[in-house]
């Protein structure tokens, strides 16, 4: 028997529980239980459609490097798709706008603040569906002589009471998941317009393929917008770079601007350099870096 305090030994050997959902067995998730942590990470990605490294690290009380190794293992097993900054579900169902609205909040606010300042007096602009573009509508300052054309119920909600602009709404078939109108009626209405600027969202963006969308109706509508627009801005946070959760695409065959919270290094590794794309790299509460 030594003089060492038994309580000290217990503190040295005890594995601390990690905040988050309890495992199926009902006991707390322990720091060394990597298989259980990976299972919960996969559940989170499947529930939300995507996840970010920093949030997962905070949730499970481990380092970002540990989470990256977990994601790499899950990706190698074919259970999810790695992205720059996190992961997305592999071929899973499309998540709803309400589910996506809480994701990457700080990044969306930073992108929206910058994008909203690109709108000029007297312009006619198009606002796409999606939570990132809805954030631009929310941040939009008073702009003299502005006309906004949109298919998005969220954009309509933010701008409907604004007396300083004209709001034109394109009707059609309502997609409940994206809370926006698509289909032949929306396309027919779009044919009557051209735009000084368009602000587009996406489910993924690839430097070669363009914008990834959940269905052909969305991809076709975006393609029509791109053809009719002088300046195209695509808002995509880091988790959407070079990912393809679906199989419908809008090709970007003319110069365009990628607005993202990804670092210049992440942008370069994803292949968004040169060619037709200009990159504005923003981090929350920081000035943009040209990439």
CORJONOR-V112087 format. One record per residue. N is the residue number from 0. RES is the residue in one letter. SS is DSSP state (H for helix, E for strand, L for the rest). PHI is phi in whole degrees, -180 to 180 (* if undefined). D_FIRST is the distance of its C-alpha to the first C-alpha in whole Angstrom. Layout:
N:RES:SS:PHI:D_FIRST
N:RES:SS:PHI:D_FIRST
//
This chain:
0:X:L:*:0
1:X:L:-95:4
2:X:L:-87:7
3:X:L:-71:8
4:X:L:-67:11
5:X:H:-58:11
6:X:H:-64:14
7:X:H:-65:15
8:X:H:-60:13
9:X:H:-64:16
10:X:H:-65:18
11:X:H:-75:18
12:X:H:-102:18
13:X:L:-72:21
14:X:L:-94:25
15:X:L:-75:27
16:X:E:-68:30
17:X:L:-107:33
18:X:L:-58:36
19:X:L:135:39
20:X:L:-68:40
21:X:L:-72:38
22:X:L:-70:38
23:X:L:-61:40
24:X:L:-69:37
25:X:L:96:36
26:X:L:-85:33
27:X:L:-71:32
28:X:L:-73:33
29:X:E:-102:30
30:X:L:-58:30
31:X:L:-87:29
32:X:L:-87:32
33:X:H:-70:35
34:X:H:-64:37
35:X:H:-67:37
36:X:H:-62:38
37:X:H:-64:41
38:X:H:-63:42
39:X:H:-70:42
40:X:H:-61:44
41:X:H:-61:46
42:X:H:-61:47
43:X:H:-63:47
44:X:H:-63:50
45:X:H:-68:52
46:X:H:-70:52
47:X:H:-100:53
48:X:L:91:55
49:X:E:-164:53
50:X:E:-154:50
51:X:E:-113:49
52:X:H:-56:46
53:X:H:-64:45
54:X:H:-68:45
55:X:H:-65:43
56:X:H:-61:40
57:X:H:-66:40
58:X:H:-65:40
59:X:H:-95:37
60:X:L:69:35
61:X:L:-125:35
62:X:L:-80:38
63:X:H:-62:41
64:X:H:-63:41
65:X:H:-63:38
66:X:H:-64:41
67:X:H:-61:44
68:X:H:-65:42
69:X:H:-61:42
70:X:H:-66:45
71:X:H:-63:46
72:X:H:-65:44
73:X:H:-65:46
74:X:H:-67:49
75:X:H:-63:49
76:X:L:-81:49
77:X:L:78:52
78:X:L:-96:50
79:X:E:-156:52
80:X:E:-117:53
81:X:E:-70:52
82:X:E:-130:54
83:X:L:-79:53
84:X:L:112:51
85:X:E:172:50
86:X:E:-158:51
87:X:E:-128:54
88:X:E:-66:54
89:X:L:-91:56
90:X:L:61:59
91:X:L:-82:58
92:X:L:-68:60
93:X:L:-66:62
94:X:L:-83:60
95:X:L:-79:62
96:X:H:-61:63
97:X:H:-65:61
98:X:H:-68:58
99:X:H:-81:58
100:X:L:-62:59
101:X:L:-89:56
102:X:L:-88:55
103:X:L:52:55
104:X:H:-57:56
105:X:H:-64:56
106:X:H:-63:57
107:X:H:-65:60
108:X:H:-65:61
109:X:H:-64:61
110:X:H:-65:63
111:X:H:-65:65
112:X:H:-61:66
113:X:H:-67:67
114:X:H:-63:69
115:X:H:-63:71
116:X:L:-80:72
117:X:L:-86:74
118:X:L:-80:77
119:X:L:-117:80
120:X:L:-59:83
121:X:L:79:85
122:X:L:-82:83
123:X:E:-116:83
124:X:E:-127:79
125:X:E:-109:78
126:X:E:-113:74
127:X:L:-77:72
128:X:L:-78:70
129:X:L:111:66
130:X:H:-71:64
131:X:H:-67:64
132:X:H:-73:68
133:X:H:-60:68
134:X:H:-66:65
135:X:H:-65:68
136:X:H:-59:71
137:X:H:-64:69
138:X:H:-86:68
139:X:L:-63:72
140:X:L:-79:74
141:X:L:-59:77
142:X:L:-134:80
143:X:L:-67:83
144:X:L:68:85
145:X:E:-87:83
146:X:E:-119:83
147:X:E:-112:80
148:X:E:-111:80
149:X:E:-151:77
150:X:L:-111:76
151:X:E:-97:73
152:X:H:-66:73
153:X:H:-66:70
154:X:H:-64:72
155:X:H:-58:75
156:X:H:-61:72
157:X:H:-76:72
158:X:H:-109:75
159:X:L:-59:77
160:X:L:-94:78
161:X:L:-81:79
162:X:L:-89:82
163:X:L:-92:82
164:X:E:-145:82
165:X:E:-103:84
166:X:E:-110:81
167:X:E:-109:83
168:X:E:-114:81
169:X:L:-90:81
170:X:L:-88:81
171:X:L:151:81
172:X:E:-85:78
173:X:E:-82:75
174:X:E:-88:72
175:X:L:-62:69
176:X:L:-64:66
177:X:L:-100:67
178:X:L:53:70
179:X:E:-150:73
180:X:E:-94:76
181:X:E:-140:77
182:X:L:97:79
183:X:H:-57:83
184:X:H:-67:84
185:X:H:-65:82
186:X:H:-66:83
187:X:H:-64:86
188:X:H:-65:86
189:X:H:-67:84
190:X:L:-62:87
191:X:L:-90:89
192:X:L:-126:86
193:X:L:-128:85
194:X:E:-134:83
195:X:E:-74:82
196:X:E:-151:78
197:X:E:-133:76
198:X:E:-115:72
199:X:E:-115:71
200:X:L:-102:67
201:X:L:-168:66
202:X:L:-92:63
203:X:E:-169:63
204:X:E:-140:64
205:X:E:-126:65
206:X:L:-64:67
207:X:L:-100:69
208:X:L:-88:70
209:X:E:105:70
210:X:E:-100:68
211:X:E:-90:67
212:X:E:-131:68
213:X:L:-76:67
214:X:L:-151:70
215:X:H:-69:74
216:X:H:-62:75
217:X:H:-65:73
218:X:H:-64:73
219:X:H:-67:77
220:X:H:-63:77
221:X:H:-63:75
222:X:H:-61:78
223:X:H:-64:81
224:X:H:-63:79
225:X:H:-58:78
226:X:H:-63:82
227:X:L:-107:83
228:X:E:-122:81
229:X:E:-75:82
230:X:E:-130:78
231:X:E:-106:75
232:X:E:-114:71
233:X:E:-109:69
234:X:E:-99:66
235:X:L:-149:62
236:X:L:-75:59
237:X:H:-56:57
238:X:H:-67:55
239:X:H:-97:59
240:X:E:-74:60
241:X:L:54:61
242:X:L:-122:60
243:X:L:-138:62
244:X:L:-71:61
245:X:L:-133:64
246:X:L:-125:67
247:X:E:-111:70
248:X:E:-135:71
249:X:E:-112:73
250:X:L:-78:74
251:X:L:-107:74
252:X:L:-93:77
253:X:L:-136:78
254:X:L:-56:76
255:X:E:-151:74
256:X:E:-119:71
257:X:E:-94:67
258:X:E:-109:65
259:X:E:-148:62
260:X:L:-95:58
261:X:L:-67:57
262:X:L:-71:57
263:X:H:-55:59
264:X:H:-67:57
265:X:H:-62:56
266:X:H:-61:60
267:X:H:-65:61
268:X:H:-66:58
269:X:L:-81:60
270:X:L:92:63
271:X:L:-91:65
272:X:L:-138:67
273:X:L:70:70
274:X:L:65:73
275:X:L:-88:74
276:X:E:-100:71
277:X:E:-108:70
278:X:E:-110:67
279:X:E:-110:66
280:X:E:-101:62
281:X:L:-119:60
282:X:L:-117:57
283:X:L:-51:57
284:X:L:65:58
285:X:L:-128:59
286:X:L:-77:62
287:X:L:-68:64
288:X:E:-112:63
289:X:E:-69:66
290:X:L:-109:64
//
